[in-house]
Each structure stands twice: as structure tokens, then as C-alpha cells.
């Protein structure tokens, strides 16, 4: 995909630079400091965006016919699954972050109000 990227992949790379890269230093500060509840909304936006962009990439790796491609791609199921396993953390970690932001009483002030 990097040698001859489809238009949808180029849009993901653009969004990565526009949304994801600015989020990293902000999130690093908030998570390092530890008491920044304001990170909840940006983290939900970030994690949802990342998860929804990784899913089409994984689908492309699993289902694309690379036999007629001018650049090498995965040929066997084993190669496809190996590549998917490399992309898996980029899906799992944002999903874990999303669930933390949605379910944690530390980051979700609504849960604390209900318990009082």
C-alpha cells in the first residue's frame, strides 16, 4: 500500500498527520500527569478514529487480490495473517483506550454523579 497507495489510504495518512500526530504530545502530558479528566473527549475522538481507519486496512490485507499487483503483497494466508498481526495492536490499543474512557469512573464524571 505504501508503494502505490489507493486514494482511501492517502486520506488515512492525511488524517493521521492532522488528527493523530497533534494528539500524541497532548495525551502524553495528560496521561503522565494522571489527573487530567479533560483528556476523555480527545481520547474518545482519537481512539474511535484510529480504530475505524485500521479496520479497512486489515480488510484490505485479508481480502485484496495482490496477484496482479506490480508490487509484492501477501500471497498466502499465513503471510496475510502475519501482516494482520502486525496491525492488530493499532486496533486493540485504541479500542482498550476507548473502553477505558467510556467505562472508567475516573474519566467519566457521569458515573460518579449516579453513584452519589
PyMOL CGO cylinders between C-alpha atoms (Angstrom):
from pymol import cmd
from pymol.cgo import CYLINDER

trace = [
    CYLINDER, 0.00, 0.00, 0.00, 2.89, 2.39, 0.61, 0.3, 1, 1, 1, 1, 1, 1,
    CYLINDER, 2.89, 2.39, 0.61, 4.37, 1.99, -2.88, 0.3, 1, 1, 1, 1, 1, 1,
    CYLINDER, 4.37, 1.99, -2.88, 1.10, 2.52, -4.76, 0.3, 1, 1, 1, 1, 1, 1,
    CYLINDER, 1.10, 2.52, -4.76, -1.44, 3.75, -2.19, 0.3, 1, 1, 1, 1, 1, 1,
    CYLINDER, -1.44, 3.75, -2.19, -5.14, 3.80, -3.00, 0.3, 1, 1, 1, 1, 1, 1,
    CYLINDER, -5.14, 3.80, -3.00, -6.93, 7.14, -2.52, 0.3, 1, 1, 1, 1, 1, 1,
    CYLINDER, -6.93, 7.14, -2.52, -8.63, 5.94, 0.68, 0.3, 1, 1, 1, 1, 1, 1,
    CYLINDER, -8.63, 5.94, 0.68, -5.24, 5.07, 2.18, 0.3, 1, 1, 1, 1, 1, 1,
    CYLINDER, -5.24, 5.07, 2.18, -3.87, 8.52, 1.27, 0.3, 1, 1, 1, 1, 1, 1,
    CYLINDER, -3.87, 8.52, 1.27, -6.81, 10.08, 3.11, 0.3, 1, 1, 1, 1, 1, 1,
    CYLINDER, -6.81, 10.08, 3.11, -5.97, 7.99, 6.19, 0.3, 1, 1, 1, 1, 1, 1,
    CYLINDER, -5.97, 7.99, 6.19, -2.36, 9.18, 6.08, 0.3, 1, 1, 1, 1, 1, 1,
    CYLINDER, -2.36, 9.18, 6.08, -3.55, 12.78, 5.79, 0.3, 1, 1, 1, 1, 1, 1,
    CYLINDER, -3.55, 12.78, 5.79, -5.88, 12.34, 8.77, 0.3, 1, 1, 1, 1, 1, 1,
    CYLINDER, -5.88, 12.34, 8.77, -3.09, 10.71, 10.74, 0.3, 1, 1, 1, 1, 1, 1,
    CYLINDER, -3.09, 10.71, 10.74, -1.00, 13.84, 10.34, 0.3, 1, 1, 1, 1, 1, 1,
    CYLINDER, -1.00, 13.84, 10.34, -3.93, 16.15, 11.02, 0.3, 1, 1, 1, 1, 1, 1,
    CYLINDER, -3.93, 16.15, 11.02, -5.62, 14.35, 13.95, 0.3, 1, 1, 1, 1, 1, 1,
    CYLINDER, -5.62, 14.35, 13.95, -3.34, 11.71, 15.42, 0.3, 1, 1, 1, 1, 1, 1,
    CYLINDER, -3.34, 11.71, 15.42, 0.06, 13.39, 15.46, 0.3, 1, 1, 1, 1, 1, 1,
    CYLINDER, 0.06, 13.39, 15.46, -1.11, 16.51, 17.38, 0.3, 1, 1, 1, 1, 1, 1,
    CYLINDER, -1.11, 16.51, 17.38, -2.87, 14.24, 19.88, 0.3, 1, 1, 1, 1, 1, 1,
    CYLINDER, -2.87, 14.24, 19.88, 0.32, 12.38, 20.95, 0.3, 1, 1, 1, 1, 1, 1,
    CYLINDER, 0.32, 12.38, 20.95, 2.07, 15.13, 22.95, 0.3, 1, 1, 1, 1, 1, 1,
    CYLINDER, 2.07, 15.13, 22.95, -1.24, 16.26, 24.48, 0.3, 1, 1, 1, 1, 1, 1,
    CYLINDER, -1.24, 16.26, 24.48, -2.11, 12.71, 25.52, 0.3, 1, 1, 1, 1, 1, 1,
    CYLINDER, -2.11, 12.71, 25.52, 1.40, 12.02, 26.79, 0.3, 1, 1, 1, 1, 1, 1,
    CYLINDER, 1.40, 12.02, 26.79, 1.14, 15.07, 29.04, 0.3, 1, 1, 1, 1, 1, 1,
    CYLINDER, 1.14, 15.07, 29.04, -2.36, 14.17, 30.29, 0.3, 1, 1, 1, 1, 1, 1,
    CYLINDER, -2.36, 14.17, 30.29, -1.62, 10.51, 30.98, 0.3, 1, 1, 1, 1, 1, 1,
    CYLINDER, -1.62, 10.51, 30.98, 1.78, 11.28, 32.54, 0.3, 1, 1, 1, 1, 1, 1,
    CYLINDER, 1.78, 11.28, 32.54, 0.28, 13.90, 34.84, 0.3, 1, 1, 1, 1, 1, 1,
    CYLINDER, 0.28, 13.90, 34.84, -2.52, 11.47, 35.67, 0.3, 1, 1, 1, 1, 1, 1,
    CYLINDER, -2.52, 11.47, 35.67, -5.32, 13.69, 36.92, 0.3, 1, 1, 1, 1, 1, 1,
    CYLINDER, -5.32, 13.69, 36.92, -6.40, 15.30, 33.65, 0.3, 1, 1, 1, 1, 1, 1,
    CYLINDER, -6.40, 15.30, 33.65, -10.03, 14.35, 33.13, 0.3, 1, 1, 1, 1, 1, 1,
    CYLINDER, -10.03, 14.35, 33.13, -10.23, 16.72, 30.16, 0.3, 1, 1, 1, 1, 1, 1,
    CYLINDER, -10.23, 16.72, 30.16, -8.37, 14.11, 28.06, 0.3, 1, 1, 1, 1, 1, 1,
    CYLINDER, -8.37, 14.11, 28.06, -11.54, 11.98, 27.93, 0.3, 1, 1, 1, 1, 1, 1,
    CYLINDER, -11.54, 11.98, 27.93, -13.17, 13.62, 24.89, 0.3, 1, 1, 1, 1, 1, 1,
    CYLINDER, -13.17, 13.62, 24.89, -9.96, 13.93, 22.82, 0.3, 1, 1, 1, 1, 1, 1,
    CYLINDER, -9.96, 13.93, 22.82, -9.09, 10.32, 23.66, 0.3, 1, 1, 1, 1, 1, 1,
    CYLINDER, -9.09, 10.32, 23.66, -12.53, 9.12, 22.58, 0.3, 1, 1, 1, 1, 1, 1,
    CYLINDER, -12.53, 9.12, 22.58, -12.18, 11.00, 19.27, 0.3, 1, 1, 1, 1, 1, 1,
    CYLINDER, -12.18, 11.00, 19.27, -8.63, 9.71, 18.75, 0.3, 1, 1, 1, 1, 1, 1,
    CYLINDER, -8.63, 9.71, 18.75, -9.33, 6.08, 19.61, 0.3, 1, 1, 1, 1, 1, 1,
    CYLINDER, -9.33, 6.08, 19.61, -12.51, 5.94, 17.52, 0.3, 1, 1, 1, 1, 1, 1,
    CYLINDER, -12.51, 5.94, 17.52, -10.72, 7.49, 14.56, 0.3, 1, 1, 1, 1, 1, 1,
    CYLINDER, -10.72, 7.49, 14.56, -7.76, 5.12, 14.76, 0.3, 1, 1, 1, 1, 1, 1,
    CYLINDER, -7.76, 5.12, 14.76, -9.91, 2.01, 15.17, 0.3, 1, 1, 1, 1, 1, 1,
    CYLINDER, -9.91, 2.01, 15.17, -12.12, 2.92, 12.22, 0.3, 1, 1, 1, 1, 1, 1,
    CYLINDER, -12.12, 2.92, 12.22, -9.11, 3.52, 9.97, 0.3, 1, 1, 1, 1, 1, 1,
    CYLINDER, -9.11, 3.52, 9.97, -7.33, 0.29, 10.91, 0.3, 1, 1, 1, 1, 1, 1,
    CYLINDER, -7.33, 0.29, 10.91, -10.36, -1.90, 10.12, 0.3, 1, 1, 1, 1, 1, 1,
    CYLINDER, -10.36, -1.90, 10.12, -10.33, -1.12, 6.35, 0.3, 1, 1, 1, 1, 1, 1,
    CYLINDER, -10.33, -1.12, 6.35, -6.56, -1.63, 6.26, 0.3, 1, 1, 1, 1, 1, 1,
    CYLINDER, -6.56, -1.63, 6.26, -6.91, -5.07, 7.85, 0.3, 1, 1, 1, 1, 1, 1,
    CYLINDER, -6.91, -5.07, 7.85, -9.76, -5.90, 5.46, 0.3, 1, 1, 1, 1, 1, 1,
    CYLINDER, -9.76, -5.90, 5.46, -7.60, -4.82, 2.53, 0.3, 1, 1, 1, 1, 1, 1,
    CYLINDER, -7.60, -4.82, 2.53, -4.75, -7.06, 3.69, 0.3, 1, 1, 1, 1, 1, 1,
    CYLINDER, -4.75, -7.06, 3.69, -7.09, -10.02, 4.16, 0.3, 1, 1, 1, 1, 1, 1,
    CYLINDER, -7.09, -10.02, 4.16, -9.26, -9.74, 1.05, 0.3, 1, 1, 1, 1, 1, 1,
    CYLINDER, -9.26, -9.74, 1.05, -7.34, -7.83, -1.64, 0.3, 1, 1, 1, 1, 1, 1,
    CYLINDER, -7.34, -7.83, -1.64, -6.12, -9.85, -4.62, 0.3, 1, 1, 1, 1, 1, 1,
    CYLINDER, -6.12, -9.85, -4.62, -2.43, -8.97, -4.83, 0.3, 1, 1, 1, 1, 1, 1,
    CYLINDER, -2.43, -8.97, -4.83, -1.65, -11.44, -7.64, 0.3, 1, 1, 1, 1, 1, 1,
    CYLINDER, -1.65, -11.44, -7.64, -1.97, -8.80, -10.36, 0.3, 1, 1, 1, 1, 1, 1,
    CYLINDER, -1.97, -8.80, -10.36, -0.25, -6.02, -8.38, 0.3, 1, 1, 1, 1, 1, 1,
    CYLINDER, -0.25, -6.02, -8.38, 3.00, -4.64, -9.74, 0.3, 1, 1, 1, 1, 1, 1,
    CYLINDER, 3.00, -4.64, -9.74, 4.37, -4.55, -6.17, 0.3, 1, 1, 1, 1, 1, 1,
    CYLINDER, 4.37, -4.55, -6.17, 4.73, -7.58, -3.91, 0.3, 1, 1, 1, 1, 1, 1,
    CYLINDER, 4.73, -7.58, -3.91, 1.94, -8.29, -1.47, 0.3, 1, 1, 1, 1, 1, 1,
    CYLINDER, 1.94, -8.29, -1.47, 0.98, -11.16, 0.80, 0.3, 1, 1, 1, 1, 1, 1,
    CYLINDER, 0.98, -11.16, 0.80, 0.43, -14.32, -1.21, 0.3, 1, 1, 1, 1, 1, 1,
    CYLINDER, 0.43, -14.32, -1.21, -0.53, -16.96, 1.33, 0.3, 1, 1, 1, 1, 1, 1,
    CYLINDER, -0.53, -16.96, 1.33, -2.96, -16.93, 4.21, 0.3, 1, 1, 1, 1, 1, 1,
    CYLINDER, -2.96, -16.93, 4.21, 0.00, -17.21, 6.57, 0.3, 1, 1, 1, 1, 1, 1,
    CYLINDER, 0.00, -17.21, 6.57, 1.56, -14.04, 5.13, 0.3, 1, 1, 1, 1, 1, 1,
    CYLINDER, 1.56, -14.04, 5.13, -1.77, -12.21, 5.37, 0.3, 1, 1, 1, 1, 1, 1,
    CYLINDER, -1.77, -12.21, 5.37, -2.26, -13.27, 8.99, 0.3, 1, 1, 1, 1, 1, 1,
    CYLINDER, -2.26, -13.27, 8.99, 1.29, -12.24, 9.84, 0.3, 1, 1, 1, 1, 1, 1,
    CYLINDER, 1.29, -12.24, 9.84, 0.64, -8.80, 8.41, 0.3, 1, 1, 1, 1, 1, 1,
    CYLINDER, 0.64, -8.80, 8.41, -2.69, -8.59, 10.25, 0.3, 1, 1, 1, 1, 1, 1,
    CYLINDER, -2.69, -8.59, 10.25, -0.90, -9.49, 13.50, 0.3, 1, 1, 1, 1, 1, 1,
    CYLINDER, -0.90, -9.49, 13.50, 1.43, -6.54, 12.93, 0.3, 1, 1, 1, 1, 1, 1,
    CYLINDER, 1.43, -6.54, 12.93, -1.57, -4.21, 12.51, 0.3, 1, 1, 1, 1, 1, 1,
    CYLINDER, -1.57, -4.21, 12.51, -3.56, -5.76, 15.40, 0.3, 1, 1, 1, 1, 1, 1,
    CYLINDER, -3.56, -5.76, 15.40, -2.04, -3.62, 18.18, 0.3, 1, 1, 1, 1, 1, 1,
    CYLINDER, -2.04, -3.62, 18.18, -3.04, -0.50, 16.24, 0.3, 1, 1, 1, 1, 1, 1,
    CYLINDER, -3.04, -0.50, 16.24, -6.63, -1.71, 16.59, 0.3, 1, 1, 1, 1, 1, 1,
    CYLINDER, -6.63, -1.71, 16.59, -6.54, -3.27, 20.06, 0.3, 1, 1, 1, 1, 1, 1,
    CYLINDER, -6.54, -3.27, 20.06, -4.83, -0.43, 21.93, 0.3, 1, 1, 1, 1, 1, 1,
    CYLINDER, -4.83, -0.43, 21.93, -7.24, 2.27, 20.70, 0.3, 1, 1, 1, 1, 1, 1,
    CYLINDER, -7.24, 2.27, 20.70, -10.21, 0.01, 21.49, 0.3, 1, 1, 1, 1, 1, 1,
    CYLINDER, -10.21, 0.01, 21.49, -8.84, -0.50, 25.00, 0.3, 1, 1, 1, 1, 1, 1,
    CYLINDER, -8.84, -0.50, 25.00, -8.37, 3.26, 25.35, 0.3, 1, 1, 1, 1, 1, 1,
    CYLINDER, -8.37, 3.26, 25.35, -11.93, 3.87, 24.15, 0.3, 1, 1, 1, 1, 1, 1,
    CYLINDER, -11.93, 3.87, 24.15, -13.36, 1.37, 26.63, 0.3, 1, 1, 1, 1, 1, 1,
    CYLINDER, -13.36, 1.37, 26.63, -11.31, 2.92, 29.43, 0.3, 1, 1, 1, 1, 1, 1,
    CYLINDER, -11.31, 2.92, 29.43, -12.56, 6.40, 28.61, 0.3, 1, 1, 1, 1, 1, 1,
    CYLINDER, -12.56, 6.40, 28.61, -16.17, 5.22, 28.36, 0.3, 1, 1, 1, 1, 1, 1,
    CYLINDER, -16.17, 5.22, 28.36, -16.28, 2.88, 31.36, 0.3, 1, 1, 1, 1, 1, 1,
    CYLINDER, -16.28, 2.88, 31.36, -13.77, 4.23, 33.89, 0.3, 1, 1, 1, 1, 1, 1,
    CYLINDER, -13.77, 4.23, 33.89, -15.25, 6.20, 36.77, 0.3, 1, 1, 1, 1, 1, 1,
    CYLINDER, -15.25, 6.20, 36.77, -12.03, 8.21, 36.90, 0.3, 1, 1, 1, 1, 1, 1,
    CYLINDER, -12.03, 8.21, 36.90, -12.59, 9.67, 33.42, 0.3, 1, 1, 1, 1, 1, 1,
    CYLINDER, -12.59, 9.67, 33.42, -16.38, 9.57, 33.29, 0.3, 1, 1, 1, 1, 1, 1,
    CYLINDER, -16.38, 9.57, 33.29, -17.90, 12.15, 35.64, 0.3, 1, 1, 1, 1, 1, 1,
    CYLINDER, -17.90, 12.15, 35.64, -21.44, 10.93, 34.88, 0.3, 1, 1, 1, 1, 1, 1,
    CYLINDER, -21.44, 10.93, 34.88, -20.74, 7.62, 36.61, 0.3, 1, 1, 1, 1, 1, 1,
    CYLINDER, -20.74, 7.62, 36.61, -19.66, 9.42, 39.80, 0.3, 1, 1, 1, 1, 1, 1,
    CYLINDER, -19.66, 9.42, 39.80, -22.86, 11.51, 39.86, 0.3, 1, 1, 1, 1, 1, 1,
    CYLINDER, -22.86, 11.51, 39.86, -25.02, 8.38, 39.52, 0.3, 1, 1, 1, 1, 1, 1,
    CYLINDER, -25.02, 8.38, 39.52, -23.28, 6.65, 42.43, 0.3, 1, 1, 1, 1, 1, 1,
    CYLINDER, -23.28, 6.65, 42.43, -23.85, 9.52, 44.90, 0.3, 1, 1, 1, 1, 1, 1,
]
cmd.load_cgo(trace, "trace")
